[in-house]
Amino acid sequence: MPVHNVYPHNVSQASPPDLLAALGLLLAVEVSPPQALANLLTSQGKPLPQLATGSALVDTGASCCCVEEPLLQQLQLQPVNQINVSSPNGNRLQNVYFVRLSFPGSPIPPLEIPVVGVQLNQGQTISLIGRDLLRYCVLIYNGPMGSYTISF
């Protein structure tokens, strides 16, 4: 089981516990088409869409993994389903896409999973890691040390 230890750092003078509290549990993430689609496009001589990069926020309040929908559309992915999503803003029908998530700089293997297309509007945070994926992980939040450990 790959283990990834994270110690948030920033250019500010904030302590690690303060940074962890302010930023949350963030992982670098790359979102790309699933390998089967990438292989098909390559075999047809078509260019692969540029992968989307940013941060993924580990969110125990999210029942499923989510990615910014405009990024999914830039990857030229087509919805495979729709589901009703509840949020503080009410219920809404959202598209589901099948994607490949990679976590550069970590031993976490690339994952091909369904994600919900959403509007996060959180700058560099382009994805949420929800409980559908966390159910396969061990997650340790060490507030006093300002770190966390996640293993898949």
ChimeraX attribute file (.defattr): number of C-alpha atoms within 10 A of each C-alpha:
attribute: neighborCount
match mode: 1-to-1
recipient: residues
	/A:1	11
	/A:2	11
	/A:3	15
	/A:4	16
	/A:5	14
	/A:6	17
	/A:7	16
	/A:8	20
	/A:9	15
	/A:10	10
	/A:11	5
	/A:12	7
	/A:13	9
	/A:14	12
	/A:15	14
	/A:16	18
	/A:17	16
	/A:18	16
	/A:19	20
	/A:20	24
	/A:21	14
	/A:22	10
	/A:23	12
	/A:24	17
	/A:25	22
	/A:26	21
	/A:27	24
	/A:28	18
	/A:29	23
	/A:30	19
	/A:31	24
	/A:32	25
	/A:33	23
	/A:34	17
	/A:35	12
	/A:36	9
	/A:37	15
	/A:38	16
	/A:39	14
	/A:40	12
	/A:41	14
	/A:42	12
	/A:43	10
	/A:44	9
	/A:45	9
	/A:46	11
	/A:47	10
	/A:48	16
	/A:49	14
	/A:50	12
	/A:51	16
	/A:52	18
	/A:53	20
	/A:54	17
	/A:55	19
	/A:56	24
	/A:57	21
	/A:58	21
	/A:59	18
	/A:60	14
	/A:61	10
	/A:62	16
	/A:63	16
	/A:64	18
	/A:65	24
	/A:66	23
	/A:67	26
	/A:68	20
	/A:69	22
	/A:70	13
	/A:71	19
	/A:72	25
	/A:73	13
	/A:74	12
	/A:75	18
	/A:76	14
	/A:77	18
	/A:78	12
	/A:79	17
	/A:80	11
	/A:81	12
	/A:82	14
	/A:83	11
	/A:84	9
	/A:85	16
	/A:86	13
	/A:87	8
	/A:88	5
	/A:89	6
	/A:90	7
	/A:91	10
	/A:92	12
	/A:93	10
	/A:94	17
	/A:95	18
	/A:96	22
	/A:97	23
	/A:98	20
	/A:99	21
	/A:100	17
	/A:101	26
	/A:102	20
	/A:103	19
	/A:104	14
	/A:105	10
	/A:106	15
	/A:107	15
	/A:108	17
	/A:109	13
	/A:110	14
	/A:111	14
	/A:112	16
	/A:113	14
	/A:114	20
	/A:115	27
	/A:116	24
	/A:117	22
	/A:118	21
	/A:119	14
	/A:120	15
	/A:121	9
	/A:122	10
	/A:123	8
	/A:124	12
	/A:125	19
	/A:126	26
	/A:127	32
	/A:128	26
	/A:129	23
	/A:130	19
	/A:131	17
	/A:132	15
	/A:133	15
	/A:134	19
	/A:135	11
	/A:136	10
	/A:137	15
	/A:138	12
	/A:139	17
	/A:140	12
	/A:141	15
	/A:142	13
	/A:143	14
	/A:144	10
	/A:145	13
	/A:146	18
	/A:147	21
	/A:148	19
	/A:149	16
	/A:150	20
	/A:151	16
	/A:152	16
